[in-house]
C-alpha cells in the first residue's frame, strides 16, 4: 500500500461545501464557509463554488422532475442540455460545472 498525498484542507472544505449544497444538506455548509473564510479564500471563489453547486442541484432536480412527468404521461418541455457531453450547462454567470 502506498501513501497518497492528502487533499489540501481548503479543497476538502470546497468539495464538502459544494456537495452539501448540491445534496440539499440541512447544515448548509456553514462550517465549511467559516473554514474557507478563515483560510483567506477570496469571496469570489467561494461564491463561484456556491453558484456551481446550486446550478448542479437545480439541474438535477429539473431532470428528475422531467423524468417523473414523462413517466406520469405529462407533456412538459425537455431539460436544456446544449449538447454538452457531460450533461451540464454553464451557470447563469457562465461558470462551467464540468
C-alpha positions as CSV (number, residue, x, y, z in Angstrom):
1,X,0.0,0.0,0.0
2,X,1.4,3.4,-1.0
3,X,0.8,6.6,0.9
4,X,-1.2,9.0,-1.3
5,X,-0.8,12.7,-0.7
6,X,-3.9,14.1,1.1
7,X,-6.0,16.8,-0.4
8,X,-5.4,20.3,1.0
9,X,-7.9,21.2,3.7
10,X,-9.2,24.1,1.6
11,X,-10.0,21.8,-1.3
12,X,-11.8,19.4,1.1
13,X,-13.8,22.3,2.5
14,X,-14.8,23.4,-1.0
15,X,-15.8,19.9,-2.1
16,X,-17.8,19.5,1.2
17,X,-19.5,22.9,0.8
18,X,-20.4,22.1,-2.8
19,X,-21.7,18.6,-2.2
20,X,-23.7,19.8,0.8
21,X,-25.4,22.4,-1.3
22,X,-26.0,20.1,-4.2
23,X,-27.5,17.5,-1.9
24,X,-29.7,20.0,0.0
25,X,-27.9,19.0,3.2
26,X,-29.6,20.8,6.2
27,X,-26.3,22.0,7.6
28,X,-25.9,24.2,4.5
29,X,-22.1,24.2,4.7
30,X,-21.9,26.8,7.4
31,X,-18.8,25.1,8.9
32,X,-17.1,24.9,5.5
33,X,-17.9,28.6,4.8
34,X,-16.2,29.6,8.1
35,X,-13.2,27.3,7.4
36,X,-12.7,28.8,3.9
37,X,-13.1,32.4,5.1
38,X,-10.6,31.8,8.0
39,X,-8.2,30.3,5.5
40,X,-8.3,33.5,3.4
41,X,-10.1,32.1,0.4
42,X,-11.4,35.0,-1.7
43,X,-15.2,35.6,-1.5
44,X,-15.4,35.5,-5.3
45,X,-14.0,31.9,-5.3
46,X,-16.4,30.9,-2.5
47,X,-19.3,32.5,-4.5
48,X,-18.3,30.5,-7.6
49,X,-18.3,27.2,-5.7
50,X,-21.8,28.1,-4.3
51,X,-23.1,29.1,-7.7
52,X,-21.9,25.9,-9.4
53,X,-23.2,23.7,-6.6
54,X,-26.7,25.4,-6.8
55,X,-26.7,25.1,-10.5
56,X,-25.9,21.3,-10.4
57,X,-28.6,20.8,-7.7
58,X,-31.2,22.7,-9.7
59,X,-30.3,21.0,-12.9
60,X,-30.6,17.6,-11.3
61,X,-34.0,18.5,-9.8
62,X,-35.1,19.7,-13.2
63,X,-34.1,16.4,-14.9
64,X,-35.7,14.4,-12.1
65,X,-38.9,16.3,-12.5
66,X,-38.8,15.8,-16.3
67,X,-38.3,12.1,-15.9
68,X,-41.2,11.9,-13.4
69,X,-43.5,14.0,-15.6
70,X,-42.6,11.8,-18.6
71,X,-43.3,8.6,-16.7
72,X,-46.6,10.1,-15.4
73,X,-47.7,10.8,-19.0
74,X,-47.4,14.6,-18.7
75,X,-46.4,16.8,-21.5
76,X,-43.5,19.1,-20.5
77,X,-40.5,20.6,-22.2
78,X,-37.3,18.6,-22.1
79,X,-34.5,19.9,-19.9
80,X,-31.9,22.0,-21.8
81,X,-28.6,20.3,-22.5
82,X,-26.9,22.5,-25.1
83,X,-25.1,19.4,-26.5
84,X,-22.6,19.2,-23.6
85,X,-21.2,15.7,-23.4
86,X,-21.0,15.8,-19.6
87,X,-24.7,16.7,-19.5
88,X,-24.4,20.0,-17.7
89,X,-24.9,23.5,-18.9
90,X,-23.0,26.6,-17.7
91,X,-24.3,28.6,-14.8
92,X,-26.1,31.9,-15.3
93,X,-22.8,33.8,-15.0
94,X,-21.1,31.4,-17.4
95,X,-19.3,29.3,-14.8
96,X,-18.6,25.8,-16.2
97,X,-19.8,23.0,-14.0
98,X,-17.8,20.3,-15.9
